[in-house]
């Protein structure tokens, strides 16, 4: 396993930030790490990168204990923090050469890293002259200099415009072909477009660990329906295979079914049999956004 986390807990001044978190990430996986603000994402990433120590539990990165083998962990990971720390007055190539000395990397490594993240046209510019998207590329290039087996990326697309966002997503997908990536983000589409699996954390606790294919191919479906007057949720629970009913507003309801077949005909027939007029009827697959909302209460 590239990353192993066992029962990690961390508190700040008595306020829990992580509560007994455990998971494993296999070599070659690209895993999205989701959670509301303050959920504990950055805290966990800082523990994995040895920036912080845990109060309880243990973690290993590439087989190295983050508490007792910190230097070995640091050598084997590439880390891009949320606030990308760059020396803005340095030239791109100059900055990467400076960072390469810290890792014992070579000029060949610098040029390979520049090429890999698409910085060839900007390499002779000062970092201060670059757009936010290209500054993120510089941070990624620095994280790749020593050929790490694991990349830990904390909000790598924050503040990017739509075109920059697509470029960085494409880059992350390419990087994930030959290394393990743990990617923290608030953007659901980002996870759905680049990740194999998602971890969701809420109030310091891990509340979901799912492969994206499970969400896409799952049997659960959501039907949104609007009637001509208000009915009790318990009444709609009588429809076969219903697991949950929620009144969205007015006469609009969200009905969750555990069944692979399209359940819209069943809702329509139920309404007809009970003298309800169906004003609107649509199907939504259970997706990452609905799972996130359900588990975090957002």
Order of alpha helices (4+ residues) and beta strands (2+ residues): beta-beta-beta-alpha-beta-beta-alpha-beta-alpha-alpha-alpha-beta-alpha-beta-alpha-beta-beta-alpha-beta-alpha-beta-beta-alpha-beta-alpha
